C-alpha cells in the first residue's frame, strides 16, 4: 500500500475542483462523505490519492467522526514513518 502523504504534497486540484474529483474517485461512498473526506485531505494539503486510500478504509456506516479518527491516525503514524 502506498504511504500516506497527508500534508506533504501539493495538489494539482484546487478548492471546489478537488471536492468534485474526490466525489468521482469515491463512487461507493455517499457524495456528502466523499466531499467530507476531500475537504479534510485538501485542508491537510494532501493528494487526491489520499482520498482513495482513506475511502478504502471507510465502512458503509461510518460517519464524520469515524472518518476524522481514520485521518487522525493516518496523519499521526504517517509522520512517524519519516523517522
C-alpha positions as CSV (number, residue, x, y, z in Angstrom):
1,X,0.0,0.0,0.0
2,X,1.1,3.5,-0.8
3,X,2.5,5.5,2.1
4,X,0.0,8.2,3.1
5,X,1.2,11.7,2.4
6,X,-1.2,14.0,4.1
7,X,0.5,17.4,4.4
8,X,3.5,16.6,2.3
9,X,2.4,17.1,-1.3
10,X,0.7,20.0,-3.1
11,X,-2.4,19.2,-5.1
12,X,-2.9,19.9,-8.8
13,X,-6.6,20.5,-8.0
14,X,-7.9,23.5,-6.1
15,X,-10.9,24.1,-3.9
16,X,-14.2,23.0,-5.4
17,X,-12.4,21.1,-8.2
18,X,-10.7,18.9,-5.5
19,X,-14.1,18.2,-3.9
20,X,-15.6,17.3,-7.3
21,X,-12.7,14.9,-8.1
22,X,-12.9,13.3,-4.6
23,X,-16.6,12.6,-5.2
24,X,-15.8,10.9,-8.6
25,X,-12.9,8.8,-7.2
26,X,-15.1,7.5,-4.3
27,X,-18.2,6.2,-6.2
28,X,-19.1,3.6,-3.5
29,X,-19.2,6.3,-0.8
30,X,-22.1,8.8,-0.4
31,X,-21.3,12.1,-2.1
32,X,-21.5,14.0,1.2
33,X,-19.0,11.7,2.9
34,X,-16.7,11.8,-0.2
35,X,-16.8,15.6,-0.1
36,X,-16.0,15.5,3.7
37,X,-13.0,13.3,3.0
38,X,-12.0,15.6,0.2
39,X,-12.3,18.7,2.4
40,X,-10.2,17.1,5.2
41,X,-7.5,15.9,2.8
42,X,-7.4,19.3,1.0
43,X,-7.2,21.1,4.3
44,X,-4.1,19.0,5.2
45,X,-2.6,19.7,1.8
46,X,-3.0,16.1,0.8
47,X,-3.2,14.4,-2.6
48,X,-6.3,13.0,-4.3
49,X,-4.7,9.6,-3.9
50,X,-5.0,10.1,-0.1
51,X,-8.8,10.4,-0.7
52,X,-8.8,7.0,-2.4
53,X,-6.7,5.5,0.4
54,X,-9.0,6.8,3.1
55,X,-12.0,5.7,1.1
56,X,-10.7,2.1,1.2
57,X,-10.7,2.2,5.0
58,X,-14.2,3.7,5.4
59,X,-17.0,1.3,6.2
60,X,-20.5,1.8,4.9
61,X,-22.0,3.1,8.1
62,X,-19.0,5.4,9.1
63,X,-19.8,9.0,9.7
64,X,-17.7,12.1,10.0
65,X,-16.4,11.2,13.5
66,X,-15.1,7.8,12.4
67,X,-13.5,9.3,9.3
68,X,-11.9,12.1,11.3
69,X,-10.4,9.3,13.5
70,X,-9.1,7.5,10.5
71,X,-7.5,10.6,9.1
72,X,-6.0,11.5,12.5
73,X,-4.5,8.0,12.8
74,X,-3.0,8.2,9.3
75,X,-1.6,11.7,10.0
76,X,-0.1,10.6,13.3
77,X,1.5,7.4,12.2
78,X,2.4,8.7,8.7
79,X,4.7,11.2,10.3
80,X,6.5,8.5,12.2
81,X,7.4,6.7,9.0
82,X,9.7,9.5,8.1
83,X,11.9,8.9,11.2
